[in-house]
Amino acid sequence: MEEAAPEQGTEVDVGEDRRLQPVTPGETTSGNLGAPLYIAWQLTNECNYACLHCIEESGPGKAFKDELEDDQVFSVMRQAVELDVPYVSLSGGEPMLHPRFFDLAKFGAEGGAQLKIETNGHYLTEEACQRLKDYAVKSVQVSMDGATRDTFNKMRVRGDFDHVLQGIRNVHAAGVPLEINYSPTSFNVHEIGRAVDLAYELGAGSFYTGRTMYTGNAVKTWQMMAPSDAEYGPFFEVLYAKRHEYDGRMRVHFHEMGLLHEMRERLEHPAALLIVLPNGLVKLINALPFICGDLRKESLKAIWSNFQRAWQDPRIAQFVDDLSDNPKKTAELHRWIFV
């Protein structure tokens, strides 16, 4: 369910695709800390949806052949707890498809980790939401890429708008903090005002959106899907108005910058964030192909130390520079480069 929309927030309250987490110089950057502030963990690449903009290109039958086994999964969570990592997000693919999802969530919660669940919303039954409430999950973020059935179902292939709305209602009814993520396209960009209103009506405390990024499935569907600059103008105007309208009631957070700008910012100020892939490989950032460790062979602590050094590798800066001349290099996210 990974989406090509920008990561939000200076703190660890981040948006669904977790690729971009802008930071303020001097604050919570990786060099200040002995452990990451946030682990964004893609439990599986399997998903019941086949979304047009999925950064991970996940979908039915798309699980990695070498995804972590049960003992490895619990070892990673145990290490995160022992390092006192404050926040761990569980995503995918669709994380709730992982056969040990609830066991792992319970294990992490009992160890003291604050958990965020990033889901397409399909499996948010009343029973599931009550279990997440029992585990004191910090938040559940659901993708709602459309304010109507037609636009949502066009974007989130194999998804069902009404089914997801019920799942969202179940989250709110269970008393679990709710966040909504929205990725704009040429066919839903005009619905942004209604989408923000709907998120509030459904009980969301936060609404995240921004420019859809040219990565993953979006590279293949860009011509039919991407909003134009002319469409983005009114889109952000509405968001500024909605931010003011819902001030103090719901956080309306959006990011207007493009991928290249964000990558250059990250080069200067790496965020204290690790991306864990379903097979245990750890990325510097999800919008780049660079791998800084393998949890099947190395400890989380050792990988964090390498993460802090790896950003100095000149290949990373060169890759970002090359993006300005060839934006299609973002299609290379899964051609992993070890640093």
C-alpha atoms as a printed R data frame, in Angstrom:
    type eleno elety resid chain resno       x       y       z
1   ATOM     1    CA   MET     A     1   0.000   0.000   0.000
2   ATOM     2    CA   GLU     A     2   2.997   2.300  -0.146
3   ATOM     3    CA   GLU     A     3   1.990   5.436  -1.978
4   ATOM     4    CA   ALA     A     4   3.852   7.970  -4.023
5   ATOM     5    CA   ALA     A     5   2.896  10.898  -1.843
6   ATOM     6    CA   PRO     A     6   5.292  12.875   0.329
7   ATOM     7    CA   GLU     A     7   6.165  12.121   3.878
8   ATOM     8    CA   GLN     A     8   4.888  14.687   6.334
9   ATOM     9    CA   GLY     A     9   5.986  16.230   9.586
10  ATOM    10    CA   THR     A    10   9.127  17.428  11.294
11  ATOM    11    CA   GLU     A    11   8.467  15.171  14.257
12  ATOM    12    CA   VAL     A    12   7.808  11.467  13.979
13  ATOM    13    CA   ASP     A    13   4.164  11.944  13.062
14  ATOM    14    CA   VAL     A    14   4.789  10.997   9.452
15  ATOM    15    CA   GLY     A    15   2.676  10.296   6.425
16  ATOM    16    CA   GLU     A    16   2.030   6.912   4.819
17  ATOM    17    CA   ASP     A    17   4.809   6.441   2.417
18  ATOM    18    CA   ARG     A    18   7.483   7.431   4.955
19  ATOM    19    CA   ARG     A    19   9.943   8.496   2.278
20  ATOM    20    CA   LEU     A    20  10.261  12.141   3.181
21  ATOM    21    CA   GLN     A    21  10.492  13.491   6.694
22  ATOM    22    CA   PRO     A    22  11.671  17.108   6.526
23  ATOM    23    CA   VAL     A    23  13.614  18.270   9.548
24  ATOM    24    CA   THR     A    24  14.725  21.602  10.859
25  ATOM    25    CA   PRO     A    25  18.512  22.035  10.989
26  ATOM    26    CA   GLY     A    26  19.768  21.314  14.493
27  ATOM    27    CA   GLU     A    27  16.744  19.223  15.425
28  ATOM    28    CA   THR     A    28  16.279  15.436  15.610
29  ATOM    29    CA   THR     A    29  18.742  14.644  12.840
30  ATOM    30    CA   SER     A    30  20.480  11.295  12.864
31  ATOM    31    CA   GLY     A    31  23.804  12.645  14.072
32  ATOM    32    CA   ASN     A    32  22.325  13.757  17.388
33  ATOM    33    CA   LEU     A    33  21.039  10.369  18.479
34  ATOM    34    CA   GLY     A    34  22.200   6.960  19.641
35  ATOM    35    CA   ALA     A    35  19.190   5.256  18.055
36  ATOM    36    CA   PRO     A    36  16.587   6.160  15.432
37  ATOM    37    CA   LEU     A    37  13.512   8.066  16.511
38  ATOM    38    CA   TYR     A    38  11.375   6.143  14.086
39  ATOM    39    CA   ILE     A    39  11.415   2.788  12.335
40  ATOM    40    CA   ALA     A    40   9.165   2.496   9.302
41  ATOM    41    CA   TRP     A    41   8.792  -1.239   8.839
42  ATOM    42    CA   GLN     A    42   7.264  -2.780   5.744
43  ATOM    43    CA   LEU     A    43   6.172  -6.139   7.117
44  ATOM    44    CA   THR     A    44   5.266  -7.613   3.747
45  ATOM    45    CA   ASN     A    45   5.032  -6.564   0.127
46  ATOM    46    CA   GLU     A    46   1.812  -8.541  -0.237
47  ATOM    47    CA   CYS     A    47  -1.321  -6.435  -0.653
48  ATOM    48    CA   ASN     A    48  -4.926  -7.079  -1.554
49  ATOM    49    CA   TYR     A    49  -5.006  -3.825  -3.570
50  ATOM    50    CA   ALA     A    50  -3.051  -2.843  -6.692
51  ATOM    51    CA   CYS     A    51  -2.947   0.946  -6.408
52  ATOM    52    CA   LEU     A    52  -1.893   3.118  -9.337
53  ATOM    53    CA   HIS     A    53   0.610   5.094  -7.267
54  ATOM    54    CA   CYS     A    54   2.134   2.437  -4.996
55  ATOM    55    CA   ILE     A    55   5.793   3.226  -4.397
56  ATOM    56    CA   GLU     A    56   6.573  -0.382  -3.452
57  ATOM    57    CA   GLU     A    57   4.695  -1.825  -6.430
58  ATOM    58    CA   SER     A    58   3.011  -4.159  -3.964
59  ATOM    59    CA   GLY     A    59  -0.150  -6.088  -4.724
60  ATOM    60    CA   PRO     A    60  -1.704  -9.562  -4.824
61  ATOM    61    CA   GLY     A    61   1.038 -12.169  -5.116
62  ATOM    62    CA   LYS     A    62   3.790  -9.546  -4.695
63  ATOM    63    CA   ALA     A    63   5.266 -10.748  -1.392
64  ATOM    64    CA   PHE     A    64   9.069 -10.980  -1.514
65  ATOM    65    CA   LYS     A    65  10.308 -14.545  -1.758
66  ATOM    66    CA   ASP     A    66  12.749 -13.899   1.099
67  ATOM    67    CA   GLU     A    67  10.582 -12.038   3.595
68  ATOM    68    CA   LEU     A    68  11.653 -12.353   7.223
69  ATOM    69    CA   GLU     A    69  10.649 -15.510   9.065
70  ATOM    70    CA   ASP     A    70   8.765 -15.413  12.372
71  ATOM    71    CA   ASP     A    71  11.798 -15.557  14.644
72  ATOM    72    CA   GLN     A    72  13.508 -12.818  12.637
73  ATOM    73    CA   VAL     A    73  10.450 -10.570  12.769
74  ATOM    74    CA   PHE     A    74  10.232 -10.793  16.545
75  ATOM    75    CA   SER     A    75  13.983 -10.311  16.852
76  ATOM    76    CA   VAL     A    76  13.741  -7.000  14.990
77  ATOM    77    CA   MET     A    77  10.934  -5.774  17.237
78  ATOM    78    CA   ARG     A    78  12.820  -6.920  20.327
79  ATOM    79    CA   GLN     A    79  15.899  -4.955  19.239
80  ATOM    80    CA   ALA     A    80  13.798  -1.850  18.607
81  ATOM    81    CA   VAL     A    81  12.375  -2.112  22.123
82  ATOM    82    CA   GLU     A    82  15.792  -2.695  23.679
83  ATOM    83    CA   LEU     A    83  17.192   0.367  21.887
84  ATOM    84    CA   ASP     A    84  14.238   2.417  23.181
85  ATOM    85    CA   VAL     A    85  13.179   3.439  19.667
86  ATOM    86    CA   PRO     A    86  10.205   5.695  20.451
87  ATOM    87    CA   TYR     A    87   8.032   4.954  17.420
88  ATOM    88    CA   VAL     A    88   7.577   1.995  15.113
89  ATOM    89    CA   SER     A    89   5.206   2.013  12.165
90  ATOM    90    CA   LEU     A    90   3.970  -1.225  10.631
91  ATOM    91    CA   SER     A    91   3.096  -1.009   6.967
92  ATOM    92    CA   GLY     A    92   3.504  -2.915   3.728
93  ATOM    93    CA   GLY     A    93   2.111  -3.821   1.265
94  ATOM    94    CA   GLU     A    94  -0.785  -4.332   3.601
95  ATOM    95    CA   PRO     A    95   0.593  -5.058   7.095
96  ATOM    96    CA   MET     A    96  -2.575  -6.695   8.353
97  ATOM    97    CA   LEU     A    97  -2.054  -9.466   5.807
98  ATOM    98    CA   HIS     A    98   1.073 -10.572   7.651
99  ATOM    99    CA   PRO     A    99   0.188 -13.809   9.497
100 ATOM   100    CA   ARG     A   100   1.799 -12.583  12.744
101 ATOM   101    CA   PHE     A   101   0.591  -8.993  12.548
102 ATOM   102    CA   PHE     A   102  -1.410  -8.946  15.781
103 ATOM   103    CA   ASP     A   103   1.134 -11.032  17.679
104 ATOM   104    CA   LEU     A   104   3.888  -8.645  16.641
105 ATOM   105    CA   ALA     A   105   1.833  -5.551  17.463
106 ATOM   106    CA   LYS     A   106   1.058  -6.939  20.918
107 ATOM   107    CA   PHE     A   107   4.705  -7.875  21.480
108 ATOM   108    CA   GLY     A   108   5.898  -4.391  20.553
109 ATOM   109    CA   ALA     A   109   3.228  -2.624  22.568
110 ATOM   110    CA   GLU     A   110   3.946  -4.702  25.669
111 ATOM   111    CA   GLY     A   111   7.628  -3.841  25.265
112 ATOM   112    CA   GLY     A   112   6.839  -0.136  25.344
113 ATOM   113    CA   ALA     A   113   7.026   0.784  21.653
114 ATOM   114    CA   GLN     A   114   4.541   3.337  20.388
115 ATOM   115    CA   LEU     A   115   3.033   1.773  17.291
116 ATOM   116    CA   LYS     A   116   1.573   3.341  14.217
117 ATOM   117    CA   ILE     A   117  -0.340   1.175  11.749
118 ATOM   118    CA   GLU     A   118  -0.406   2.304   8.113
119 ATOM   119    CA   THR     A   119  -3.100   0.406   6.267
120 ATOM   120    CA   ASN     A   120  -5.408   0.523   3.284
121 ATOM   121    CA   GLY     A   121  -8.281   0.068   5.744
122 ATOM   122    CA   HIS     A   122  -9.716  -3.089   4.245
123 ATOM   123    CA   TYR     A   123  -9.204  -5.271   7.333
124 ATOM   124    CA   LEU     A   124 -10.257  -2.788   9.996
125 ATOM   125    CA   THR     A   125 -13.133  -4.798  11.406
126 ATOM   126    CA   GLU     A   126 -14.671  -3.936  14.774
127 ATOM   127    CA   GLU     A   127 -12.764  -6.823  16.354
128 ATOM   128    CA   ALA     A   128  -9.459  -5.781  14.792
129 ATOM   129    CA   CYS     A   129  -9.864  -2.181  15.921
130 ATOM   130    CA   GLN     A   130 -10.668  -3.263  19.466
131 ATOM   131    CA   ARG     A   131  -7.462  -5.296  19.537
132 ATOM   132    CA   LEU     A   132  -5.488  -2.263  18.367
133 ATOM   133    CA   LYS     A   133  -7.147  -0.252  21.120
134 ATOM   134    CA   ASP     A   134  -6.199  -2.904  23.675
135 ATOM   135    CA   TYR     A   135  -2.580  -2.608  22.529
136 ATOM   136    CA   ALA     A   136  -2.711   1.178  22.988
137 ATOM   137    CA   VAL     A   137  -1.674   1.769  19.377
138 ATOM   138    CA   LYS     A   138  -0.554   5.382  18.923
139 ATOM   139    CA   SER     A   139  -2.427   5.853  15.657
140 ATOM   140    CA   VAL     A   140  -3.895   4.175  12.612
141 ATOM   141    CA   GLN     A   141  -3.360   5.905   9.292
142 ATOM   142    CA   VAL     A   142  -5.691   4.987   6.452
143 ATOM   143    CA   SER     A   143  -5.339   5.883   2.781
144 ATOM   144    CA   MET     A   144  -8.423   7.613   1.416
145 ATOM   145    CA   ASP     A   145  -7.436   8.784  -2.051
146 ATOM   146    CA   GLY     A   146 -10.787  10.181  -3.083
147 ATOM   147    CA   ALA     A   147 -13.863  11.741  -1.560
148 ATOM   148    CA   THR     A   148 -16.218   9.685  -3.733
149 ATOM   149    CA   ARG     A   149 -16.554   6.052  -4.647
150 ATOM   150    CA   ASP     A   150 -15.679   6.630  -8.305
151 ATOM   151    CA   THR     A   151 -12.358   8.382  -7.696
152 ATOM   152    CA   PHE     A   152 -11.304   6.173  -4.795
153 ATOM   153    CA   ASN     A   153 -11.987   2.943  -6.658
154 ATOM   154    CA   LYS     A   154 -10.185   4.206  -9.758
155 ATOM   155    CA   MET     A   155  -7.053   5.014  -7.761
156 ATOM   156    CA   ARG     A   156  -7.030   2.079  -5.363
157 ATOM   157    CA   VAL     A   157  -7.540  -0.810  -7.756
158 ATOM   158    CA   ARG     A   158  -9.437  -3.708  -6.117
159 ATOM   159    CA   GLY     A   159 -10.383  -1.390  -3.262
160 ATOM   160    CA   ASP     A   160 -13.893  -0.461  -2.220
161 ATOM   161    CA   PHE     A   161 -14.678   3.021  -0.937
162 ATOM   162    CA   ASP     A   162 -17.649   2.081   1.223
163 ATOM   163    CA   HIS     A   163 -15.806  -0.839   2.805
164 ATOM   164    CA   VAL     A   164 -12.834   1.367   3.702
165 ATOM   165    CA   LEU     A   165 -15.087   4.095   5.123
166 ATOM   166    CA   GLN     A   166 -16.610   1.518   7.447
167 ATOM   167    CA   GLY     A   167 -13.146   0.465   8.536
168 ATOM   168    CA   ILE     A   168 -12.295   4.085   9.279
169 ATOM   169    CA   ARG     A   169 -15.464   4.433  11.321
170 ATOM   170    CA   ASN     A   170 -14.501   1.308  13.252
171 ATOM   171    CA   VAL     A   171 -11.127   2.842  14.144
172 ATOM   172    CA   HIS     A   172 -12.783   5.977  15.491
173 ATOM   173    CA   ALA     A   173 -15.483   4.025  17.351
174 ATOM   174    CA   ALA     A   174 -12.798   1.964  19.082
175 ATOM   175    CA   GLY     A   175 -11.127   5.137  20.339
176 ATOM   176    CA   VAL     A   176  -7.887   4.684  18.390
177 ATOM   177    CA   PRO     A   177  -6.336   7.949  17.085
178 ATOM   178    CA   LEU     A   178  -7.073   8.214  13.369
179 ATOM   179    CA   GLU     A   179  -5.103   9.798  10.520
180 ATOM   180    CA   ILE     A   180  -6.048  10.084   6.860
181 ATOM   181    CA   ASN     A   181  -3.603  10.151   3.957
182 ATOM   182    CA   TYR     A   182  -4.587  11.520   0.526
183 ATOM   183    CA   SER     A   183  -2.596  11.290  -2.713
184 ATOM   184    CA   PRO     A   184  -3.736  13.733  -5.423
185 ATOM   185    CA   THR     A   185  -4.265  12.720  -9.039
186 ATOM   186    CA   SER     A   186  -5.722  14.359 -12.114
187 ATOM   187    CA   PHE     A   187  -9.061  12.719 -11.335
188 ATOM   188    CA   ASN     A   188  -9.312  13.409  -7.586
189 ATOM   189    CA   VAL     A   189  -7.435  16.698  -7.156
190 ATOM   190    CA   HIS     A   190 -10.701  18.644  -7.386
191 ATOM   191    CA   GLU     A   191 -12.139  16.711  -4.412
192 ATOM   192    CA   ILE     A   192  -9.582  17.865  -1.878
193 ATOM   193    CA   GLY     A   193 -11.948  20.168   0.019
194 ATOM   194    CA   ARG     A   194 -14.558  17.477   0.371
195 ATOM   195    CA   ALA     A   195 -11.889  14.943   1.325
196 ATOM   196    CA   VAL     A   196 -10.673  17.122   4.213
197 ATOM   197    CA   ASP     A   197 -14.245  17.642   5.379
198 ATOM   198    CA   LEU     A   198 -14.949  13.928   5.163
199 ATOM   199    CA   ALA     A   199 -11.828  13.100   7.155
200 ATOM   200    CA   TYR     A   200 -13.019  15.386   9.934
201 ATOM   201    CA   GLU     A   201 -16.519  13.917   9.830
202 ATOM   202    CA   LEU     A   202 -14.999  10.440  10.185
203 ATOM   203    CA   GLY     A   203 -13.104  11.487  13.302
204 ATOM   204    CA   ALA     A   204  -9.581  12.026  12.001
205 ATOM   205    CA   GLY     A   205  -7.153  14.018  14.097
206 ATOM   206    CA   SER     A   206  -4.744  14.546  11.201
207 ATOM   207    CA   PHE     A   207  -4.998  14.817   7.423
208 ATOM   208    CA   TYR     A   208  -1.874  14.431   5.273
209 ATOM   209    CA   THR     A   209  -1.338  15.183   1.615
210 ATOM   210    CA   GLY     A   210   1.080  16.753  -0.851
211 ATOM   211    CA   ARG     A   211   2.394  16.317  -4.355
212 ATOM   212    CA   THR     A   212   2.200  12.792  -5.673
213 ATOM   213    CA   MET     A   213   5.721  11.634  -6.376
214 ATOM   214    CA   TYR     A   214   7.134  10.146  -9.549
215 ATOM   215    CA   THR     A   215   8.097   6.793  -8.055
216 ATOM   216    CA   GLY     A   216   6.974   3.161  -8.065
217 ATOM   217    CA   ASN     A   217   3.757   2.442  -9.938
218 ATOM   218    CA   ALA     A   218   3.332   6.175 -10.514
219 ATOM   219    CA   VAL     A   219   6.177   6.037 -13.046
220 ATOM   220    CA   LYS     A   220   4.080   3.657 -15.142
221 ATOM   221    CA   THR     A   221   0.774   5.508 -14.711
222 ATOM   222    CA   TRP     A   222   2.058   9.097 -14.678
223 ATOM   223    CA   GLN     A   223   0.505  10.222 -17.979
224 ATOM   224    CA   MET     A   224  -2.991   9.215 -16.920
225 ATOM   225    CA   MET     A   225  -2.657  10.095 -13.246
226 ATOM   226    CA   ALA     A   226  -0.455  13.100 -12.479
227 ATOM   227    CA   PRO     A   227  -2.065  16.466 -11.712
228 ATOM   228    CA   SER     A   228  -0.808  19.412 -13.729
229 ATOM   229    CA   ASP     A   229   0.798  22.489 -12.199
230 ATOM   230    CA   ALA     A   230  -2.398  24.346 -13.057
231 ATOM   231    CA   GLU     A   231  -4.388  21.820 -11.013
232 ATOM   232    CA   TYR     A   232  -1.996  21.957  -8.075
233 ATOM   233    CA   GLY     A   233  -2.542  25.702  -7.663
234 ATOM   234    CA   PRO     A   234  -6.197  25.483  -6.568
235 ATOM   235    CA   PHE     A   235  -5.437  22.259  -4.686
236 ATOM   236    CA   PHE     A   236  -3.025  24.010  -2.325
237 ATOM   237    CA   GLU     A   237  -5.230  27.091  -2.063
238 ATOM   238    CA   VAL     A   238  -8.029  24.897  -0.725
239 ATOM   239    CA   LEU     A   239  -5.637  23.231   1.704
240 ATOM   240    CA   TYR     A   240  -4.491  26.562   3.120
241 ATOM   241    CA   ALA     A   241  -8.128  27.494   3.678
242 ATOM   242    CA   LYS     A   242  -8.921  24.130   5.262
243 ATOM   243    CA   ARG     A   243  -5.897  24.350   7.545
244 ATOM   244    CA   HIS     A   244  -7.298  27.610   8.896
245 ATOM   245    CA   GLU     A   245 -10.869  26.257   9.050
246 ATOM   246    CA   TYR     A   246  -9.904  23.199  11.092
247 ATOM   247    CA   ASP     A   247  -7.256  24.854  13.243
248 ATOM   248    CA   GLY     A   248  -7.445  23.370  16.728
249 ATOM   249    CA   ARG     A   249  -9.754  20.560  15.619
250 ATOM   250    CA   MET     A   250  -7.832  18.566  13.004
251 ATOM   251    CA   ARG     A   251  -4.289  18.939  11.758
252 ATOM   252    CA   VAL     A   252  -4.267  19.608   7.995
253 ATOM   253    CA   HIS     A   253  -0.691  19.055   6.913
254 ATOM   254    CA   PHE     A   254   0.570  19.273   3.344
255 ATOM   255    CA   HIS     A   255   3.868  19.608   1.585
256 ATOM   256    CA   GLU     A   256   4.259  21.593  -1.609
257 ATOM   257    CA   MET     A   257   7.847  20.814  -2.549
258 ATOM   258    CA   GLY     A   258   8.873  18.185  -5.086
259 ATOM   259    CA   LEU     A   259  10.976  15.080  -4.623
260 ATOM   260    CA   LEU     A   260  14.263  16.613  -5.793
261 ATOM   261    CA   HIS     A   261  14.025  19.461  -3.287
262 ATOM   262    CA   GLU     A   262  13.343  16.998  -0.490
263 ATOM   263    CA   MET     A   263  16.278  14.801  -1.420
264 ATOM   264    CA   ARG     A   264  18.634  17.759  -1.322
265 ATOM   265    CA   GLU     A   265  17.319  18.734   2.087
266 ATOM   266    CA   ARG     A   266  17.814  15.202   3.345
267 ATOM   267    CA   LEU     A   267  21.410  15.132   2.146
268 ATOM   268    CA   GLU     A   268  22.106  18.084   4.425
269 ATOM   269    CA   HIS     A   269  19.969  16.910   7.328
270 ATOM   270    CA   PRO     A   270  19.301  13.143   7.389
271 ATOM   271    CA   ALA     A   271  16.252  12.361   9.496
272 ATOM   272    CA   ALA     A   272  16.436   9.880  12.375
273 ATOM   273    CA   LEU     A   273  14.394   7.354  10.422
274 ATOM   274    CA   LEU     A   274  15.141   3.803   9.283
275 ATOM   275    CA   ILE     A   275  13.188   2.076   6.503
276 ATOM   276    CA   VAL     A   276  13.015  -1.699   7.052
277 ATOM   277    CA   LEU     A   277  12.029  -3.741   4.000
278 ATOM   278    CA   PRO     A   278  10.102  -7.025   4.225
279 ATOM   279    CA   ASN     A   279  13.309  -9.038   3.767
280 ATOM   280    CA   GLY     A   280  15.192  -7.180   6.507
281 ATOM   281    CA   LEU     A   281  17.208  -4.870   4.280
282 ATOM   282    CA   VAL     A   282  17.361  -1.333   5.663
283 ATOM   283    CA   LYS     A   283  17.198   1.699   3.372
284 ATOM   284    CA   LEU     A   284  18.531   5.181   3.997
285 ATOM   285    CA   ILE     A   285  15.296   6.584   2.636
286 ATOM   286    CA   ASN     A   286  12.564   5.007   0.592
287 ATOM   287    CA   ALA     A   287  12.857   7.365  -2.375
288 ATOM   288    CA   LEU     A   288  16.470   6.275  -2.995
289 ATOM   289    CA   PRO     A   289  17.851   2.783  -3.742
290 ATOM   290    CA   PHE     A   290  20.593   2.811  -1.091
291 ATOM   291    CA   ILE     A   291  20.813   0.021   1.504
292 ATOM   292    CA   CYS     A   292  22.737   0.535   4.753
293 ATOM   293    CA   GLY     A   293  22.291  -2.867   6.376
294 ATOM   294    CA   ASP     A   294  20.676  -6.292   6.544
295 ATOM   295    CA   LEU     A   295  18.848  -7.301   9.718
296 ATOM   296    CA   ARG     A   296  19.261 -10.966   8.820
297 ATOM   297    CA   LYS     A   297  23.006 -10.567   9.367
298 ATOM   298    CA   GLU     A   298  23.517  -7.425  11.469
299 ATOM   299    CA   SER     A   299  22.066  -5.933  14.626
300 ATOM   300    CA   LEU     A   300  19.785  -2.928  14.532
301 ATOM   301    CA   LYS     A   301  22.324  -1.010  16.598
302 ATOM   302    CA   ALA     A   302  25.123  -1.709  14.112
303 ATOM   303    CA   ILE     A   303  22.928  -0.728  11.175
304 ATOM   304    CA   TRP     A   304  21.985   2.543  12.842
305 ATOM   305    CA   SER     A   305  25.662   3.349  13.251
306 ATOM   306    CA   ASN     A   306  26.244   2.572   9.581
307 ATOM   307    CA   PHE     A   307  23.201   4.684   8.595
308 ATOM   308    CA   GLN     A   308  24.840   7.725  10.125
309 ATOM   309    CA   ARG     A   309  28.026   7.151   8.119
310 ATOM   310    CA   ALA     A   310  26.385   6.014   4.899
311 ATOM   311    CA   TRP     A   311  24.867   9.402   4.096
312 ATOM   312    CA   GLN     A   312  28.403  10.619   3.408
313 ATOM   313    CA   ASP     A   313  28.835   8.193   0.514
314 ATOM   314    CA   PRO     A   314  29.387  10.353  -2.617
315 ATOM   315    CA   ARG     A   315  27.189   8.036  -4.691
316 ATOM   316    CA   ILE     A   316  24.141   9.314  -2.867
317 ATOM   317    CA   ALA     A   317  24.759  12.972  -3.660
318 ATOM   318    CA   GLN     A   318  25.545  12.012  -7.249
319 ATOM   319    CA   PHE     A   319  22.279  10.087  -7.548
320 ATOM   320    CA   VAL     A   320  20.332  13.093  -6.282
321 ATOM   321    CA   ASP     A   321  22.161  15.409  -8.695
322 ATOM   322    CA   ASP     A   322  21.365  13.040 -11.537
323 ATOM   323    CA   LEU     A   323  17.665  13.248 -10.707
324 ATOM   324    CA   SER     A   324  17.601  16.864 -11.888
325 ATOM   325    CA   ASP     A   325  18.615  15.716 -15.383
326 ATOM   326    CA   ASN     A   326  16.789  12.403 -15.394
327 ATOM   327    CA   PRO     A   327  13.698  12.203 -13.142
328 ATOM   328    CA   LYS     A   328  13.115   8.644 -14.361
329 ATOM   329    CA   LYS     A   329  15.957   7.479 -12.116
330 ATOM   330    CA   THR     A   330  13.312   7.201  -9.416
331 ATOM   331    CA   ALA     A   331  12.268   4.013 -11.211
332 ATOM   332    CA   GLU     A   332  15.468   2.453  -9.831
333 ATOM   333    CA   LEU     A   333  14.284   2.314  -6.210
334 ATOM   334    CA   HIS     A   334  14.352  -1.479  -6.160
335 ATOM   335    CA   ARG     A   335  17.758  -1.844  -7.802
336 ATOM   336    CA   TRP     A   336  19.379  -1.776  -4.407
337 ATOM   337    CA   ILE     A   337  22.843  -0.301  -3.878
338 ATOM   338    CA   PHE     A   338  24.713  -1.204  -0.675
339 ATOM   339    CA   VAL     A   339  26.593   1.618   1.033
